[in-house]
């Protein structure tokens, strides 16, 4: 028996990683017809909107590394994409430490007012200690970073929903603070990532959405069951998104050949350095592992284990695998591509309709049953 996602028969949603950072979404020297510049990304956002994507996720980087030499700031870049589109939501990545809730709340509230509520945020707790050291920010212990992120989220929600907001945390404090205007309705959705115990527990208390690294349906199901049980116990509701790298070709052999070419052209020093950094961050957690604990060299070529999700093959194969992810409890697929503009368009033309057809067939069977 298949396991429906916790929202029953709601269609799975789609998001894409915005390449506002140079180097694309793989640590590889393979040719990529993808650009980090503004004109390319405005056009990409329009293509994604037309293709049926619900969200775009901008990245936040403050320092160069792992093939990402250039980076546009996430909030300003998100607003540029929103100005070029009309329906897609853009998720701006925020990093507590460099951001405080006061500035973030005001930035996002203003953009929400200007775009009729099409802005969301992704709270990134941080995994790159070198980045924090480079900009003079304290590098907290693993669980302390998530404790700060939780306070950050609680402060944002309070500022956005209350007048005379007061809050006494270990990291942030407010006394009778009122922000006007507040965000447009609906309130900005709050996303977060992480696979550690602290990350899942935080999501089960305060976040609207939980992003996890790429994984098999079985691996994802275990995480979903855990987080949903915790959320229910807290009287909270949280949706789940999973990272995936898509390689769609006419045959599975062609798709696998592209994957192999990406890996064969990987930058070994950059991949190893990235792996060292992220695995050290995971080892610092009390349970001794994090998002990338079981990632091989090949997995690490894609920043967030996107190859593991196995959306690599023909459109039919990929559509079936997406529905399997939905059965495992996934509400949103966060996707990356090699050549973003043309492959996002292809995904919208050839894969999303197949996913919707499979969902509709299941709904008919459920109604008949």
C-alpha positions in Angstrom: 0.0 0.0 0.0 1.3 3.5 -0.9 1.5 6.1 1.8 -0.2 9.3 0.9 1.6 12.6 1.7 0.2 14.1 4.9 -1.8 16.6 2.9 -3.7 13.8 1.3 -4.3 14.3 -2.4 -2.8 17.8 -2.8 -0.5 18.0 -5.8 3.2 18.0 -5.2 4.7 21.4 -5.7 7.9 22.3 -7.5 10.7 24.8 -6.7 14.0 25.4 -8.3 17.4 26.6 -7.0 18.1 30.1 -8.3 21.7 30.2 -9.7 22.5 33.6 -8.1 25.8 32.1 -7.3 28.4 31.3 -9.9 29.4 27.7 -10.8 25.9 26.3 -11.1 24.7 23.6 -8.7 27.5 21.1 -9.3 31.1 21.2 -8.2 32.2 20.2 -11.7 34.1 21.8 -14.6 31.6 20.4 -17.1 30.1 23.0 -19.5 27.0 24.6 -18.0 24.7 26.9 -20.0 23.8 28.5 -16.7 24.7 32.0 -15.6 24.6 33.7 -12.2 23.8 37.1 -13.7 20.6 39.1 -13.3 19.3 39.0 -16.9 19.7 35.2 -17.1 17.9 34.8 -13.8 15.0 37.1 -14.6 14.4 35.1 -17.8 14.7 31.8 -15.9 12.1 32.9 -13.4 9.7 33.7 -16.2 10.4 30.4 -17.8 9.8 28.6 -14.5 6.6 30.5 -13.8 5.3 29.5 -17.3 6.4 25.9 -16.7 4.4 25.5 -13.6 6.9 26.0 -10.8 5.5 27.3 -7.5 8.7 28.6 -5.9 12.3 29.8 -6.6 14.9 29.6 -3.9 17.7 32.1 -3.8 21.0 31.1 -2.2 23.1 33.0 0.4 26.9 33.0 0.3 29.2 35.7 1.7 32.5 34.3 0.6 33.9 32.5 -2.4 34.5 28.7 -2.3 33.8 25.4 -3.9 33.6 26.8 -7.4 31.3 29.7 -6.3 33.5 32.8 -6.9 30.7 35.3 -7.4 27.5 35.7 -5.4 24.5 38.0 -5.5 22.8 38.8 -2.2 19.7 36.8 -1.7 17.0 39.3 -0.6 17.8 42.0 -3.2 18.1 39.3 -5.9 14.7 37.8 -4.8 13.1 41.2 -5.2 14.5 41.5 -8.7 13.0 38.2 -9.7 9.6 39.1 -8.2 9.6 42.3 -10.2 10.0 40.3 -13.4 7.2 37.8 -12.6 3.6 37.7 -11.5 2.7 34.5 -9.7 5.8 32.5 -8.6 6.9 32.9 -5.0 10.5 33.6 -4.3 12.2 32.2 -1.1 15.0 34.4 0.1 17.7 32.7 2.2 18.6 34.4 5.4 21.5 33.5 7.7 21.0 34.4 11.4 24.2 36.1 12.6 24.8 38.4 9.6 21.0 39.1 9.7 19.1 40.0 12.8 15.3 39.7 13.0 14.7 43.4 13.0 16.3 44.0 9.6 14.9 40.8 8.2 11.4 41.5 9.3 11.4 45.0 7.8 13.0 43.9 4.5 10.6 41.0 4.0 7.5 42.9 5.1 8.3 45.7 2.6 8.9 43.2 -0.3 5.7 41.4 0.7 3.7 44.6 0.5 5.3 45.4 -2.9 4.6 41.9 -4.4 1.2 41.0 -2.9 2.7 38.4 -0.5 4.9 36.5 -3.0 8.0 36.5 -0.7 9.0 33.6 1.6 12.2 33.0 3.6 14.6 30.1 4.1 16.4 30.3 7.5 19.9 28.8 7.1 21.5 27.9 10.4 25.0 27.7 8.8 27.5 25.0 8.0 30.5 26.9 6.7 32.6 28.0 9.7 35.2 29.6 7.4 32.5 32.0 6.1 31.6 33.1 9.6 35.3 33.6 10.6 35.9 35.6 7.4 33.2 38.2 8.2 33.9 38.3 11.9 30.8 36.5 13.0 30.9 34.1 16.0 30.7 30.5 15.1 28.3 28.8 17.5 28.2 25.1 18.5 25.9 23.0 16.2 22.8 22.9 18.4 23.3 26.6 19.5 23.0 27.6 15.8 19.6 25.9 15.6 18.6 27.4 19.0 19.5 30.9 17.6 17.5 30.1 14.4 14.5 29.1 16.4 14.6 32.4 18.3 15.1 34.2 15.0 11.9 32.6 13.6 9.9 33.3 16.8 11.0 36.9 16.7 10.0 37.3 13.0 6.6 35.8 13.6 6.0 38.1 16.6 7.1 41.2 14.8 5.0 40.3 11.7 1.8 39.5 13.7 1.8 41.6 16.9 1.9 45.2 17.9 3.9 46.1 21.0 5.8 42.8 20.6 8.1 41.8 23.5 10.4 38.9 23.5 13.2 37.7 25.9 15.5 35.2 24.3 19.2 34.4 24.7 20.0 35.9 21.3 17.3 38.4 20.6 15.2 40.8 22.8 12.4 43.1 22.0 10.3 45.5 24.2 7.0 46.8 22.9 8.2 46.9 19.3 5.6 47.6 16.6 6.4 47.2 12.8 4.1 48.9 10.3 3.3 48.0 7.6 3.4 44.3 8.4 3.6 41.8 5.6 0.7 41.3 3.2 -1.6 38.3 3.7 -0.8 35.5 3.6 2.1 35.7 6.1 5.5 34.9 4.5 6.1 31.2 4.7 9.2 30.1 6.6 11.4 27.3 5.3 14.4 25.7 6.9 16.8 22.9 6.2 18.9 20.3 8.0 18.8 16.6 8.8 20.2 16.6 12.4 18.0 16.0 15.4 18.2 19.7 16.3 17.0 20.7 12.8 14.1 18.3 12.7 13.0 19.3 16.2 13.1 23.0 15.4 11.0 22.4 12.3 8.5 20.4 14.3 8.1 23.5 16.6 8.2 26.6 14.4 8.8 26.2 10.7 6.2 26.0 7.9 8.5 23.9 5.6 11.4 21.5 6.3 14.0 20.9 3.5 16.0 17.8 3.6 18.9 16.7 1.4 18.4 14.2 -1.4 17.6 10.7 -0.4 15.7 7.5 -1.3 12.0 7.4 -0.7 12.7 5.0 2.2 15.2 7.4 3.8 12.9 10.3 3.3 9.9 8.4 4.8 11.8 7.8 8.0 12.6 11.5 8.3 9.0 12.5 7.5 7.5 10.1 10.0 9.8 11.4 12.7 9.2 15.1 12.0 5.4 14.7 11.6 5.1 12.7 14.9 7.1 15.5 16.7 5.0 18.2 15.0 1.7 16.6 16.0 2.9 16.3 19.6 3.6 20.1 19.5 0.3 20.9 17.9 2.2 22.2 14.9 2.0 21.5 11.1 5.0 21.3 8.8 5.4 20.4 5.2 8.4 18.7 3.7 10.6 19.5 0.7 13.4 17.3 -0.7 16.4 18.3 -2.8 16.9 16.7 -6.2 19.1 17.2 -9.3 17.2 16.5 -12.5 18.7 15.0 -15.6 15.9 14.2 -18.1 16.8 12.8 -21.5 15.1 10.6 -24.1 16.7 7.5 -22.7 17.9 6.5 -19.3 21.3 5.7 -20.9 21.7 9.2 -22.1 20.7 10.6 -18.7 23.2 8.3 -16.9 25.9 9.4 -19.3 25.4 13.0 -18.5 25.6 12.2 -14.8 28.8 10.3 -15.3 30.2 13.2 -17.3 29.4 15.6 -14.5 31.2 13.4 -12.0 34.2 12.7 -14.4 34.7 16.5 -14.6 34.3 17.1 -10.9 36.8 19.5 -9.3 38.3 16.9 -6.8 40.0 19.5 -4.5 36.9 21.6 -4.3 34.6 18.5 -3.7 36.9 17.2 -1.0 37.2 20.6 0.7 33.4 20.9 0.6 33.0 17.4 2.0 35.4 18.1 4.8 33.6 21.2 5.8 30.1 19.9 5.8 30.9 16.5 7.4 32.8 18.4 10.2 29.7 20.5 10.8 27.6 17.3 11.1 30.0 15.6 13.4 29.6 18.6 15.8 26.0 17.7 16.4 25.3 15.6 19.5 24.3 12.5 17.4 27.6 12.9 15.4 26.1 13.2 11.9 24.3 15.7 9.8 23.0 16.1 6.3 26.1 14.8 4.5 27.2 12.1 7.0 26.8 9.2 4.5 27.6 11.1 1.3 30.2 9.7 -1.1 32.6 11.7 -3.3 30.1 11.3 -6.1 27.2 12.5 -4.0 29.1 15.6 -2.9 29.6 16.8 -6.4 26.0 18.1 -6.1 25.9 20.4 -3.0 22.8 18.9 -1.4 23.0 15.2 -2.3 20.6 15.8 -5.3 21.9 12.8 -7.2 20.6 10.5 -4.4 17.0 11.3 -5.1 17.4 9.7 -8.6 15.4 12.0 -10.8 17.7 10.9 -13.6 16.2 9.1 -16.7 13.3 9.6 -19.0 10.3 11.9 -18.3 8.2 8.8 -17.5 10.7 7.5 -15.1 11.2 10.8 -13.4 7.4 11.4 -13.1 7.0 8.0 -11.4 9.8 8.7 -9.0 8.4 12.1 -8.1 5.1 10.4 -7.2 7.0 7.9 -5.1 8.5 10.8 -3.2 5.0 12.1 -2.7 4.0 8.7 -1.3 6.9 9.0 1.1 5.4 12.3 2.4 7.1 14.9 0.3 5.1 18.0 -0.4 7.7 19.8 -2.6 10.6 18.9 -4.9 13.4 21.4 -4.8 15.2 21.0 -8.1 18.5 21.8 -9.7 19.6 21.4 -13.3 22.7 21.5 -15.4 21.4 24.0 -18.1 18.7 25.8 -16.2 16.7 27.7 -18.7 16.2 25.0 -21.3 15.9 22.2 -18.7 13.3 24.0 -16.6 11.3 24.6 -19.7 11.6 20.9 -20.7 10.6 19.8 -17.1 7.5 21.9 -17.4 6.5 20.7 -20.8 7.4 17.0 -20.4 7.4 16.0 -16.7 5.0 18.1 -14.8 2.0 17.0 -17.0 3.0 13.4 -16.4 3.1 13.9 -12.7 -0.3 15.6 -12.7 -1.7 12.7 -14.8 -0.4 10.2 -12.3 -1.8 12.2 -9.4 -5.2 12.5 -11.1 -5.3 8.7 -11.8 -4.6 8.0 -8.1 -7.3 10.5 -7.0 -9.8 8.7 -9.2 -8.8 5.3 -7.8 -9.1 6.7 -4.3 -12.6 8.1 -5.0 -13.6 4.8 -6.5 -12.4 3.0 -3.4 
